[in-house]
């Protein structure tokens, strides 16, 4: 493999690492947001219902607060 081939492999590896870090950060912020919503619902005397679906990048939440 020549020098230009190695460069593209390094660029690809860096892009993969950035993607994994971005997915982790997004997941963390979504989890903390849902936790805040659950706590607010419990303070109001409601029953929080959270459904999580998907995997890492495709994770989605459905939230409902039944009072």
DSSP file (Angstrom, degrees, kcal/mol; ACC not computed):
  #  RESIDUE AA STRUCTURE BP1 BP2  ACC     N-H-->O    O-->H-N    N-H-->O    O-->H-N    TCO  KAPPA ALPHA  PHI   PSI    X-CA   Y-CA   Z-CA
    1    1 A X              0   0    0      0, 0.0     0, 0.0     0, 0.0     0, 0.0   0.000 360.0 360.0 360.0 131.7    0.0    0.0    0.0
    2    2 A X     >  -     0   0    0      1,-0.1     4,-1.8     4,-0.0     5,-0.2  -0.117 360.0 -92.2 -79.0-179.2    1.4    3.4   -1.0
    3    3 A X  H  > S+     0   0    0      1,-0.2     4,-1.8     2,-0.2     5,-0.1   0.879 125.2  52.7 -62.8 -38.9    1.5    6.5    1.1
    4    4 A X  H  > S+     0   0    0      1,-0.2     4,-1.8     2,-0.2    -1,-0.2   0.855 107.0  53.5 -68.7 -32.3   -1.8    7.8   -0.3
    5    5 A X  H  > S+     0   0    0      2,-0.2     4,-1.8     1,-0.2    -1,-0.2   0.914 108.3  49.0 -66.0 -42.9   -3.5    4.5    0.6
    6    6 A X  H  X S+     0   0    0     -4,-1.8     4,-2.4     1,-0.2    -1,-0.2   0.876 107.7  55.8 -62.9 -38.5   -2.4    4.7    4.2
    7    7 A X  H  X S+     0   0    0     -4,-1.8     4,-2.5     1,-0.2    -1,-0.2   0.913 107.4  48.1 -61.0 -43.9   -3.6    8.3    4.3
    8    8 A X  H  X S+     0   0    0     -4,-1.8     4,-2.4     2,-0.2    -1,-0.2   0.860 110.3  52.1 -67.6 -34.5   -7.2    7.3    3.3
    9    9 A X  H  X S+     0   0    0     -4,-1.8     4,-2.4     2,-0.2    -2,-0.2   0.915 110.9  47.4 -65.7 -42.3   -7.2    4.5    5.9
   10   10 A X  H  X S+     0   0    0     -4,-2.4     4,-2.4     2,-0.2    -2,-0.2   0.920 112.0  49.8 -64.3 -43.9   -6.2    6.9    8.6
   11   11 A X  H  X S+     0   0    0     -4,-2.5     4,-2.1     1,-0.2    -2,-0.2   0.914 111.9  49.1 -61.0 -43.1   -8.9    9.4    7.4
   12   12 A X  H  X S+     0   0    0     -4,-2.4     4,-2.0     2,-0.2    -2,-0.2   0.902 110.5  49.7 -63.0 -42.3  -11.4    6.6    7.5
   13   13 A X  H  X S+     0   0    0     -4,-2.4     4,-2.3     1,-0.2    -2,-0.2   0.900 110.3  50.5 -64.5 -40.8  -10.4    5.4   11.0
   14   14 A X  H  X S+     0   0    0     -4,-2.4     4,-2.5     1,-0.2    -1,-0.2   0.905 109.5  51.0 -63.7 -40.9  -10.7    9.0   12.3
   15   15 A X  H  X S+     0   0    0     -4,-2.1     4,-2.1     2,-0.2    -1,-0.2   0.879 109.6  50.3 -65.1 -37.3  -14.1    9.4   10.8
   16   16 A X  H  X S+     0   0    0     -4,-2.0     4,-2.3     2,-0.2    -2,-0.2   0.921 111.1  48.6 -65.2 -43.9  -15.3    6.1   12.4
   17   17 A X  H  X S+     0   0    0     -4,-2.3     4,-2.4     1,-0.2    -2,-0.2   0.919 111.2  49.7 -62.7 -44.3  -13.9    7.3   15.8
   18   18 A X  H  X S+     0   0    0     -4,-2.5     4,-2.5     1,-0.2    -1,-0.2   0.900 110.6  51.0 -62.1 -40.7  -15.7   10.7   15.5
   19   19 A X  H  X S+     0   0    0     -4,-2.1     4,-2.2     2,-0.2    -2,-0.2   0.905 110.6  47.7 -63.0 -42.8  -18.9    8.9   14.6
   20   20 A X  H  X S+     0   0    0     -4,-2.3     4,-2.1     2,-0.2    -2,-0.2   0.913 113.1  48.0 -65.7 -42.8  -18.8    6.6   17.6
   21   21 A X  H  X S+     0   0    0     -4,-2.4     4,-2.5     2,-0.2    -2,-0.2   0.916 111.7  50.5 -63.0 -43.8  -18.0    9.5   19.9
   22   22 A X  H  X S+     0   0    0     -4,-2.5     4,-2.4     1,-0.2    -2,-0.2   0.907 109.9  50.0 -62.0 -42.9  -20.8   11.6   18.4
   23   23 A X  H  X S+     0   0    0     -4,-2.2     4,-2.3     1,-0.2    -1,-0.2   0.898 111.5  49.1 -63.0 -41.2  -23.3    8.7   18.9
   24   24 A X  H  X S+     0   0    0     -4,-2.1     4,-2.3     2,-0.2    -2,-0.2   0.913 111.6  47.8 -64.7 -43.8  -22.2    8.3   22.5
   25   25 A X  H  X S+     0   0    0     -4,-2.5     4,-2.3     2,-0.2    -2,-0.2   0.917 112.4  49.4 -64.4 -43.6  -22.6   12.0   23.3
   26   26 A X  H  X S+     0   0    0     -4,-2.4     4,-2.2     1,-0.2    -2,-0.2   0.917 111.2  49.5 -61.3 -44.0  -26.0   12.1   21.7
   27   27 A X  H  X S+     0   0    0     -4,-2.3     4,-2.4     1,-0.2    -1,-0.2   0.907 109.8  51.8 -62.4 -42.4  -27.2    9.1   23.6
   28   28 A X  H  X S+     0   0    0     -4,-2.3     4,-2.3     1,-0.2    -2,-0.2   0.926 110.8  47.0 -60.0 -46.8  -25.9   10.6   26.9
   29   29 A X  H  X S+     0   0    0     -4,-2.3     4,-2.1     1,-0.2    -1,-0.2   0.872 111.9  50.5 -66.7 -36.8  -27.8   13.8   26.3
   30   30 A X  H  X S+     0   0    0     -4,-2.2     4,-2.5     2,-0.2    -1,-0.2   0.916 110.3  50.2 -65.1 -42.3  -31.0   12.0   25.4
   31   31 A X  H  X S+     0   0    0     -4,-2.4     4,-2.2     1,-0.2    -2,-0.2   0.914 111.8  47.4 -61.7 -43.4  -30.8    9.9   28.5
   32   32 A X  H  X S+     0   0    0     -4,-2.3     4,-2.0     2,-0.2    -1,-0.2   0.871 111.2  51.5 -68.3 -35.4  -30.2   12.9   30.8
   33   33 A X  H  X S+     0   0    0     -4,-2.1     4,-2.1     2,-0.2    -2,-0.2   0.928 110.9  47.3 -65.3 -45.2  -33.2   14.7   29.1
   34   34 A X  H  X S+     0   0    0     -4,-2.5     4,-2.5     1,-0.2    -2,-0.2   0.896 109.9  54.1 -62.7 -40.5  -35.5   11.8   29.6
   35   35 A X  H  X S+     0   0    0     -4,-2.2     4,-2.3     1,-0.2    -1,-0.2   0.899 108.3  49.3 -61.3 -41.0  -34.3   11.5   33.3
   36   36 A X  H  X S+     0   0    0     -4,-2.0     4,-2.3     2,-0.2    -1,-0.2   0.900 110.8  49.9 -64.9 -41.0  -35.2   15.2   33.9
   37   37 A X  H  X S+     0   0    0     -4,-2.1     4,-2.2     2,-0.2    -2,-0.2   0.900 110.7  50.0 -63.7 -40.8  -38.6   14.7   32.3
   38   38 A X  H  X S+     0   0    0     -4,-2.5     4,-2.4     2,-0.2    -2,-0.2   0.920 111.1  48.5 -63.6 -44.7  -39.3   11.6   34.5
   39   39 A X  H  X S+     0   0    0     -4,-2.3     4,-2.0     1,-0.2    -2,-0.2   0.901 111.0  50.4 -63.6 -40.4  -38.3   13.5   37.6
   40   40 A X  H  X S+     0   0    0     -4,-2.3     4,-1.4     2,-0.2    -1,-0.2   0.896 111.0  49.2 -64.8 -39.6  -40.5   16.5   36.7
   41   41 A X  H  <>S+     0   0    0     -4,-2.2     5,-2.7     1,-0.2     4,-0.2   0.906 110.7  49.8 -65.6 -42.2  -43.4   14.1   36.1
   42   42 A X  H ><5S+     0   0    0     -4,-2.4     3,-1.1     1,-0.2    -1,-0.2   0.857 106.9  55.3 -66.2 -34.8  -42.9   12.4   39.5
   43   43 A X  H 3<5S+     0   0    0     -4,-2.0    -1,-0.2     1,-0.3    -2,-0.2   0.857 106.3  51.8 -64.1 -34.7  -42.7   15.7   41.3
   44   44 A X  T 3<5S-     0   0    0     -4,-1.4    -1,-0.3    -5,-0.1    -2,-0.2   0.465 123.6-106.7 -81.4  -1.4  -46.2   16.6   39.8
   45   45 A X  T < 5S+     0   0    0     -3,-1.1    -3,-0.2    -4,-0.2    -2,-0.1   0.668  75.8 133.8  86.5  17.7  -47.5   13.3   41.1
   46   46 A X      < -     0   0    0     -5,-2.7     2,-0.6    -6,-0.2    21,-0.2  -0.372  59.8-117.4 -94.6 175.2  -47.7   11.6   37.8
   47   47 A X  E     -A   66   0A   0     19,-3.5    19,-2.1    -2,-0.1     2,-0.2  -0.925  30.4-145.3-114.3 104.2  -46.6    8.2   36.5
   48   48 A X  E     -A   65   0A   0     -2,-0.6     2,-0.5    17,-0.2    17,-0.2  -0.483  11.7-166.2 -74.7 137.0  -43.9    8.5   33.9
   49   49 A X  E     -A   64   0A   0     15,-3.3    15,-2.0    -2,-0.2     2,-0.5  -0.983   8.5-179.7-123.2 119.1  -43.9    5.9   31.0
   50   50 A X  E     -A   63   0A   0     -2,-0.5     2,-0.5    13,-0.2    13,-0.2  -0.977   7.9-170.3-123.0 126.2  -40.8    5.8   28.9
   51   51 A X  E     -A   62   0A   0     11,-2.7    11,-2.4    -2,-0.5     2,-0.5  -0.972   7.0-163.6-116.6 125.6  -40.4    3.5   25.9
   52   52 A X  E     +A   61   0A   0     -2,-0.5     2,-0.3     9,-0.2     9,-0.2  -0.901  14.0 169.9-109.8 132.9  -36.9    3.2   24.4
   53   53 A X  E     +A   60   0A   0      7,-2.7     7,-3.1    -2,-0.5     2,-0.1  -0.960  34.5  38.7-139.4 159.0  -36.4    1.7   21.0
   54   54 A X  S    S-     0   0    0     -2,-0.3     2,-0.4     5,-0.3     5,-0.2  -0.421  76.1 -86.1  98.1-175.4  -33.6    1.4   18.5
   55   55 A X    >   -     0   0    0     -2,-0.1     3,-2.1     4,-0.0     2,-0.7  -0.968  67.5 -58.5-142.7 120.9  -29.9    0.8   18.9
   56   56 A X  G >  S+     0   0    0     -2,-0.4     3,-1.0     1,-0.3     0, 0.0  -0.241 133.5  25.7  48.0 -90.2  -27.2    3.5   19.5
   57   57 A X  G 3  S+     0   0    0     -2,-0.7    -1,-0.3     1,-0.2    -3,-0.0   0.848 128.4  45.6 -71.2 -34.0  -27.6    5.8   16.5
   58   58 A X  G <  S+     0   0    0     -3,-2.1    -1,-0.2     2,-0.0    -2,-0.2   0.158  81.2 139.3 -96.5  19.6  -31.2    5.0   15.8
   59   59 A X    <   +     0   0    0     -3,-1.0     2,-0.3    -5,-0.2    -5,-0.3  -0.421  25.4 175.9 -67.7 132.9  -32.3    5.2   19.5
   60   60 A X  E     -A   53   0A   0     -7,-3.1    -7,-2.7    -2,-0.1     2,-0.4  -0.974  15.3-148.6-136.7 154.3  -35.7    6.9   20.0
   61   61 A X  E     -A   52   0A   0     -2,-0.3     2,-0.5    -9,-0.2    -9,-0.2  -0.925   5.0-159.1-122.8 144.9  -37.8    7.5   23.1
   62   62 A X  E     -A   51   0A   0    -11,-2.4   -11,-2.7    -2,-0.4     2,-0.4  -0.997  20.1-171.1-119.6 126.4  -41.5    7.8   23.6
   63   63 A X  E     +A   50   0A   0     -2,-0.5     2,-0.3   -13,-0.2   -13,-0.2  -0.940  11.5 169.1-123.2 138.2  -42.4    9.6   26.8
   64   64 A X  E     -A   49   0A   0    -15,-2.0   -15,-3.3    -2,-0.4     2,-0.6  -0.990  19.7-154.4-147.1 139.7  -45.8   10.0   28.5
   65   65 A X  E     -A   48   0A   0     -2,-0.3     2,-0.5   -17,-0.2   -17,-0.2  -0.927  13.2-162.9-117.1 106.0  -46.7   11.4   31.9
   66   66 A X  E      A   47   0A   0    -19,-2.1   -19,-3.5    -2,-0.6    -2,-0.0  -0.772 360.0 360.0 -91.4 127.9  -50.0    9.9   33.2
   67   67 A X              0   0    0     -2,-0.5    -1,-0.1   -21,-0.2   -19,-0.0   0.385 360.0 360.0-109.4 360.0  -51.6   11.9   36.0
